[in-house]
Amino acid sequence: MHDINPDTIYANPLAEVSRFAFDQRVVDVFPDMIKRSVPGYATIINMIGNLAERYVQANSQCYDLGCSLGAATLAMRHRIQAADCKIIGVDNSAAMIARCQQVIAADSGEVPVELVEAQIQDVVLHNASMAVLNFTLQFIPVEERLEMLRSICAGLNPGGVLIISEKVAFDDEPHQHLMTELHHNFKRANGYSDLEIAQKRAAIENYLIPETLDAHRQRLRQAGFNSVDVWFQCFNFASLIAIK
């Protein structure tokens, strides 16, 4: 595995903060960035493996949609018990896919993994027993989310599951303010400066669009899932499980 490079992308004042992109700069520091930015990330990844052990069916496919460097892919790969399964990881960042190929090649897991560079909205799932959108849906335009989830649901076998982890918003203004503050405190405790926090926030504004948990629940039911609810939450980060 690669050594973890420290995330210093926003450490110095920038004349202009450009829109966040999953480019080579981000790829190089991504493991550090996500660990220091997303409360509960390691727990979510670990539990994705746990859920794979429970839900993945023999002779089926698993999809990691927005796979980045393959954390969820590896979690599934190491815990799948069912025979003759395959994992398909999809990401629209060429830099992410290239590094992910190296990560997968260095891993000793036996479940076959195929990586695809594509927009996840364009992926058609076949014979799937598990799909993962781990902090991915929040980067898809809001108006495209329902159609994509309908397509995912259609491609899942009965009893198949979708895991969606997201940064979430709150209708209650004081609660929204509190969760934002707690998240910023979490980042400060992990060594980010106020400048880094502010510049990162400017970079993802109007790109990462969070929604309320109610909005997620309603849309997932609308997309065709029978059972939907939150299984993990820490501050303004949550993960839902939707069962077909």
Secondary structure as UniProt FT lines:
FT   TURN            9..10
FT   HELIX           24..37
FT   TURN            39..40
FT   HELIX           41..55
FT   TURN            58..59
FT   STRAND          61..65
FT   TURN            68..69
FT   HELIX           71..79
FT   STRAND          86..91
FT   HELIX           94..105
FT   STRAND          113..117
FT   HELIX           120..122
FT   STRAND          128..134
FT   HELIX           137..139
FT   HELIX           142..155
FT   STRAND          156..168
FT   HELIX           173..189
FT   TURN            190..191
FT   HELIX           194..204
FT   TURN            205..207
FT   HELIX           213..222
FT   TURN            223..224
FT   STRAND          227..234
FT   TURN            235..236
FT   STRAND          237..243
//
